[in-house]
Amino acid sequence: MIYPETEELLKRVRRIEIKTRVLTRGVMAGGYHSAFKGRGMSFAEVREYQTGDDVRDLDWHVTARLNRPHVKVYEEERELTVMLLVDLSGSMAFGTRVRTMREAAAEMAATIAFSAMRNGDKIGVVFFTDRIEGYIPPKKGRSHMLRIIHELLTKQPEGVKTDLNVPLNHLMATERRRLIAFMMSDFVDTPDFARPMAMAARRHDLVAIRLADPLMARLPRVGLVRVSDAETGHEGWLDTSSRRVAKAHSDWFEAQSRKLDETFGAAGVDHVTVATDEDYVKPLMRLFARRHHT
């Protein structure tokens, strides 16, 4: 017997799989492939020298044996390891229009995971709050991918606060070989993480995806509203019709954004902001295009 909540979950998993499969076969496929390069070059074959070939690639043994110049041909090693670092803290459950930040992160993570799978790459996940909530080691295969999507949709964290130092330190401790890591978070209410981010970015190819809700940037003028902090539990009243309150809120968001830009820039981390009410494909493609041309 399939319980209603299980049946609904299977439908959600299937919807995400279908949507991401379409994306990763089309617009996302080329973007992902060109934006992330393999570890290096591996030997492919030997062929006869052609005008324009690098003489440093001459295979002298074959050249001497056949008495005609031949060169070694190399190809890029495309297999990569991709790690998703997904924030499950209380603030990620916030969303005022289309979806919550966690739902947006789950769908983007699934899209990246399917892109990696179609490219023949390994994919793993680290779930975190102010602690490690779960770890799925990198592997290949459709069943592995479906397990990841299932966990993205259903994982219930023990913690509610955010500490970005935790997943960054975990990444450094568990992953010795260079990989691509996508960190998905709203990047708020966390202890300073500049140093571990810079250290992680030196070893790995680290990409930051910042989730944001429109309400985080600008308050709607709807009068007195009762608000609650999902991570601290603090509750209070907010007068959204007050210009002073609205300005203080927008100033806070802009200051947060500037500080994050500085942190990402100092660490050399590519980053993009995705709003909960927008199509996440466009900002992801901008990110891929930017990386392709750098």
C-alpha positions as a printed NumPy array, in Angstrom:
array([[  0.   ,   0.   ,   0.   ],
       [  1.26 ,   3.506,  -0.893],
       [  0.405,   6.106,   1.726],
       [ -0.871,   9.474,   0.428],
       [  2.224,  11.401,   1.569],
       [  4.48 ,   8.784,  -0.062],
       [  2.496,   8.925,  -3.292],
       [  2.689,  12.729,  -3.32 ],
       [  6.429,  12.577,  -2.671],
       [  6.912,  10.188,  -5.6  ],
       [  4.976,  12.617,  -7.82 ],
       [  7.217,  15.5  ,  -6.713],
       [ 10.358,  13.454,  -7.378],
       [  9.013,  12.498, -10.812],
       [  8.096,  16.115, -11.672],
       [ 11.579,  17.315, -10.77 ],
       [ 13.193,  14.461, -12.701],
       [ 11.174,  15.245, -15.836],
       [ 11.817,  19.003, -15.644],
       [ 15.524,  18.667, -14.971],
       [ 15.914,  15.99 , -17.658],
       [ 14.467,  18.396, -20.241],
       [ 16.752,  21.196, -19.026],
       [ 19.886,  19.089, -18.925],
       [ 19.277,  17.753, -22.428],
       [ 18.787,  21.261, -23.752],
       [ 19.879,  24.659, -22.563],
       [ 21.735,  23.497, -19.441],
       [ 23.777,  20.745, -21.064],
       [ 26.187,  22.875, -23.077],
       [ 26.462,  25.477, -20.325],
       [ 27.47 ,  22.981, -17.671],
       [ 29.894,  21.144, -19.962],
       [ 31.731,  24.306, -21.068],
       [ 31.778,  25.946, -17.635],
       [ 33.497,  23.115, -15.764],
       [ 36.689,  21.582, -17.026],
       [ 38.192,  18.193, -16.309],
       [ 41.276,  17.402, -14.241],
       [ 43.727,  17.404, -17.13 ],
       [ 44.681,  15.645, -20.345],
       [ 44.962,  11.934, -21.029],
       [ 46.551,  10.112, -23.962],
       [ 44.073,   9.138, -26.685],
       [ 45.96 ,   7.982, -29.822],
       [ 48.888,   8.447, -32.168],
       [ 48.309,   9.805, -35.67 ],
       [ 50.381,  11.143, -38.544],
       [ 51.689,  14.682, -38.185],
       [ 49.557,  17.429, -39.753],
       [ 50.464,  21.04 , -40.485],
       [ 49.892,  23.098, -37.349],
       [ 50.534,  20.266, -34.856],
       [ 52.791,  21.073, -31.918],
       [ 56.226,  19.514, -32.531],
       [ 56.472,  18.915, -28.783],
       [ 53.799,  16.223, -29.227],
       [ 55.903,  14.192, -31.678],
       [ 56.117,  10.505, -30.814],
       [ 59.726,   9.784, -31.714],
       [ 59.443,   6.002, -31.351],
       [ 56.549,   5.731, -33.832],
       [ 58.138,   8.34 , -36.105],
       [ 61.387,   6.349, -36.258],
       [ 59.601,   3.022, -36.806],
       [ 57.353,   4.261, -39.641],
       [ 59.828,   6.798, -40.998],
       [ 57.082,   9.436, -41.043],
       [ 56.392,  12.015, -38.299],
       [ 53.588,  11.036, -35.9  ],
       [ 52.177,  12.931, -32.918],
       [ 50.496,  11.917, -29.681],
       [ 46.897,  13.119, -29.385],
       [ 45.472,  13.944, -25.988],
       [ 41.917,  14.535, -24.82 ],
       [ 40.526,  16.294, -21.793],
       [ 39.601,  14.087, -18.85 ],
       [ 35.973,  15.062, -18.466],
       [ 35.028,  13.059, -15.4  ],
       [ 34.501,  15.39 , -12.46 ],
       [ 33.307,  15.083,  -8.9  ],
       [ 30.552,  17.514,  -7.925],
       [ 29.536,  18.175,  -4.325],
       [ 26.372,  20.012,  -3.316],
       [ 26.505,  21.847,   0.027],
       [ 22.854,  22.483,   0.911],
       [ 21.708,  24.729,   3.766],
       [ 18.729,  23.272,   5.694],
       [ 18.621,  25.914,   8.456],
       [ 15.361,  27.492,   9.608],
       [ 15.677,  30.643,   7.491],
       [ 15.73 ,  28.55 ,   4.309],
       [ 12.081,  27.611,   4.921],
       [ 11.153,  31.248,   4.203],
       [  9.33 ,  32.15 ,   0.999],
       [  6.55 ,  34.598,   0.208],
       [  5.554,  34.008,  -3.411],
       [  6.367,  31.091,  -5.697],
       [  8.389,  28.827,  -3.389],
       [ 10.595,  28.759,  -0.315],
       [ 14.348,  29.168,  -0.531],
       [ 14.764,  25.515,   0.401],
       [ 12.446,  24.412,  -2.432],
       [ 14.375,  26.597,  -4.886],
       [ 17.673,  25.144,  -3.64 ],
       [ 16.35 ,  21.586,  -3.986],
       [ 15.26 ,  22.117,  -7.582],
       [ 18.537,  23.809,  -8.56 ],
       [ 20.526,  21.082,  -6.824],
       [ 18.554,  18.435,  -8.724],
       [ 19.226,  20.223, -12.025],
       [ 22.957,  20.401, -11.325],
       [ 22.934,  16.753, -10.235],
       [ 21.289,  15.618, -13.482],
       [ 23.701,  17.798, -15.49 ],
       [ 26.572,  16.069, -13.713],
       [ 25.03 ,  12.642, -14.3  ],
       [ 24.567,  13.27 , -18.025],
       [ 28.189,  14.41 , -18.193],
       [ 29.357,  11.174, -16.552],
       [ 30.416,  12.912, -13.336],
       [ 30.105,  11.767,  -9.748],
       [ 27.749,  13.715,  -7.476],
       [ 27.501,  13.921,  -3.692],
       [ 25.705,  16.05 ,  -1.097],
       [ 26.451,  17.605,   2.277],
       [ 23.373,  18.773,   4.211],
       [ 24.094,  21.29 ,   6.969],
       [ 22.717,  23.771,   9.485],
       [ 25.094,  24.645,  12.328],
       [ 26.12 ,  20.981,  12.132],
       [ 26.406,  18.3  ,   9.449],
       [ 22.885,  16.963,   8.944],
       [ 23.775,  14.341,   6.375],
       [ 26.397,  13.257,   3.872],
       [ 25.919,  11.328,   0.632],
       [ 29.324,  10.333,  -0.816],
       [ 29.874,  11.037,  -4.533],
       [ 28.725,   8.302,  -6.897],
       [ 27.258,   7.89 , -10.365],
       [ 23.99 ,   6.422, -11.588],
       [ 20.279,   7.157, -11.808],
       [ 19.339,   5.378,  -8.577],
       [ 21.95 ,   7.437,  -6.747],
       [ 20.513,  10.585,  -8.34 ],
       [ 16.969,   9.706,  -7.243],
       [ 18.211,   9.111,  -3.704],
       [ 19.723,  12.609,  -3.721],
       [ 16.481,  14.194,  -4.956],
       [ 14.484,  12.281,  -2.347],
       [ 16.794,  13.535,   0.415],
       [ 16.679,  17.095,  -0.939],
       [ 12.884,  17.058,  -0.658],
       [ 12.453,  15.197,   2.627],
       [ 15.528,  15.702,   4.835],
       [ 14.476,  16.956,   8.267],
       [ 17.316,  18.765,  10.056],
       [ 17.992,  18.637,  13.78 ],
       [ 19.456,  22.145,  13.888],
       [ 17.807,  25.438,  12.946],
       [ 20.76 ,  27.86 ,  12.986],
       [ 23.362,  28.453,  10.26 ],
       [ 27.13 ,  28.07 ,  10.415],
       [ 28.822,  28.005,   7.012],
       [ 32.154,  27.124,   8.61 ],
       [ 30.77 ,  23.64 ,   9.287],
       [ 30.289,  22.432,   5.671],
       [ 33.448,  24.198,   4.478],
       [ 35.559,  22.504,   7.158],
       [ 33.833,  19.185,   6.395],
       [ 34.684,  19.606,   2.705],
       [ 38.341,  20.207,   3.513],
       [ 38.49 ,  17.227,   5.904],
       [ 36.762,  14.647,   3.682],
       [ 37.561,  15.605,   0.077],
       [ 41.285,  15.589,  -0.664],
       [ 41.061,  15.559,  -4.452],
       [ 39.953,  18.697,  -6.262],
       [ 36.229,  18.833,  -6.996],
       [ 33.467,  21.302,  -7.856],
       [ 31.393,  22.362,  -4.851],
       [ 28.128,  24.295,  -5.097],
       [ 27.215,  25.953,  -1.796],
       [ 23.502,  26.819,  -1.626],
       [ 22.379,  29.097,   1.196],
       [ 20.828,  32.454,   2.023],
       [ 24.184,  33.299,   3.682],
       [ 22.593,  35.168,   6.609],
       [ 22.811,  34.791,  10.396],
       [ 26.075,  32.874,  10.254],
       [ 29.41 ,  33.331,  12.016],
       [ 32.173,  34.786,   9.835],
       [ 33.233,  32.201,   7.251],
       [ 35.727,  34.176,   5.131],
       [ 38.856,  32.217,   6.107],
       [ 37.512,  28.652,   5.625],
       [ 35.868,  29.73 ,   2.358],
       [ 39.182,  31.066,   1.052],
       [ 40.951,  27.861,   2.119],
       [ 38.301,  25.64 ,   0.502],
       [ 38.398,  27.71 ,  -2.705],
       [ 42.157,  27.205,  -2.996],
       [ 41.78 ,  23.422,  -3.015],
       [ 38.42 ,  23.082,  -4.758],
       [ 36.401,  24.885,  -7.421],
       [ 33.86 ,  26.512,  -5.104],
       [ 30.684,  28.187,  -6.397],
       [ 28.254,  30.088,  -4.154],
       [ 24.532,  30.184,  -4.983],
       [ 22.739,  32.697,  -2.788],
       [ 18.995,  32.236,  -2.319],
       [ 16.946,  35.351,  -1.638],
       [ 13.27 ,  36.17 ,  -1.267],
       [ 11.906,  39.502,  -2.618],
       [ 10.776,  40.352,   0.93 ],
       [ 14.403,  40.239,   2.063],
       [ 15.252,  43.196,  -0.171],
       [ 12.112,  45.303,   0.218],
       [  9.279,  45.159,   2.741],
       [  5.692,  45.43 ,   1.433],
       [  3.715,  48.253,   3.058],
       [  0.991,  46.226,   4.761],
       [  0.962,  47.807,   8.214],
       [  1.73 ,  46.093,  11.516],
       [  2.976,  42.528,  11.035],
       [  3.946,  39.886,  13.579],
       [  7.317,  38.401,  12.645],
       [  9.33 ,  35.456,  13.919],
       [ 13.005,  34.587,  13.44 ],
       [ 13.123,  30.965,  12.265],
       [ 16.62 ,  30.423,  13.674],
       [ 16.418,  32.154,  17.061],
       [ 12.683,  31.851,  17.781],
       [ 12.496,  35.574,  18.599],
       [  9.085,  37.116,  17.867],
       [  7.969,  40.703,  17.596],
       [  5.9  ,  43.251,  15.733],
       [  7.1  ,  45.16 ,  12.651],
       [  5.483,  48.322,  11.296],
       [  5.966,  47.853,   7.558],
       [  4.183,  51.139,   6.785],
       [  6.997,  53.063,   8.499],
       [  9.465,  54.585,   6.051],
       [ 12.18 ,  54.43 ,   8.705],
       [ 11.615,  50.709,   9.204],
       [ 11.504,  50.074,   5.445],
       [ 14.743,  51.99 ,   4.906],
       [ 16.503,  50.224,   7.79 ],
       [ 15.465,  46.877,   6.322],
       [ 16.651,  47.69 ,   2.782],
       [ 19.904,  49.167,   4.164],
       [ 20.5  ,  45.914,   6.067],
       [ 19.97 ,  43.815,   2.939],
       [ 22.28 ,  45.998,   0.844],
       [ 24.977,  45.891,   3.538],
       [ 24.678,  42.095,   3.694],
       [ 24.981,  41.895,  -0.097],
       [ 28.074,  44.118,  -0.189],
       [ 29.771,  42.124,   2.561],
       [ 29.045,  38.841,   0.763],
       [ 30.356,  40.215,  -2.534],
       [ 33.564,  41.229,  -0.757],
       [ 33.914,  37.812,   0.904],
       [ 33.315,  35.938,  -2.361],
       [ 35.656,  38.254,  -4.249],
       [ 38.481,  37.923,  -1.72 ],
       [ 38.185,  34.119,  -1.837],
       [ 37.98 ,  34.028,  -5.636],
       [ 34.582,  32.312,  -5.508],
       [ 32.139,  32.584,  -8.416],
       [ 28.66 ,  33.428,  -7.152],
       [ 25.14 ,  34.153,  -8.271],
       [ 21.946,  35.284,  -6.493],
       [ 18.661,  33.521,  -7.278],
       [ 15.327,  34.94 ,  -6.113],
       [ 12.542,  32.592,  -5.069],
       [ 10.113,  34.204,  -7.509],
       [ 12.319,  33.912, -10.61 ],
       [ 13.242,  31.129, -13.008],
       [ 16.529,  29.8  , -11.664],
       [ 17.716,  28.633, -15.117],
       [ 18.607,  32.157, -16.295],
       [ 20.941,  33.054, -13.395],
       [ 22.563,  29.606, -13.591],
       [ 23.186,  30.07 , -17.318],
       [ 24.657,  33.539, -16.653],
       [ 26.987,  31.92 , -14.133],
       [ 28.008,  29.192, -16.595],
       [ 28.549,  31.722, -19.398],
       [ 30.678,  33.932, -17.13 ],
       [ 32.85 ,  30.971, -16.176],
       [ 33.195,  29.865, -19.799],
       [ 34.674,  33.238, -20.783],
       [ 37.126,  33.519, -17.88 ]])
